[in-house]
Amino acid sequence: MANNKNRKRLVPGVEQALEKFKQEIASELGIVDSSPGSSLEAALSKYKNEIAGELGIAGTISEKGWDSISSRNCGKVGGRMGGKIGGNMVKKMVEMAEKNLKP
């Protein structure tokens, strides 16, 4: 997935927790199974290719690879992936915050 090594986190060492949270959300959405040993990266790659198929660019990818795909189409794939997973992560965080704010 994206290389986030240069991003400065507000909370040092939070990467593992974020990856675990991403895995939980992906499991809830049925993108990855929650069985031990299942790979988030492999499941996300499969999901990415499913989205490419829905957009009608899977044939080009299988023939020429991802490097031949326009940045616009790559953005569409990434937007669908990130929107679904990231959006649900934010939704869950808001729910947790609201629960903790109640007296």
Protein Blocks (a to p, Z undefined) as FASTA:
>chain_A
ZZfklpccfbghklmmmmmmmmmmmmmnomaccbehiafklmmmmmmmmmmmmnopmmmm
mmnojklpcfklmmmmmmmmmmmmmmmmmmmmmmmmmmmmpZZ
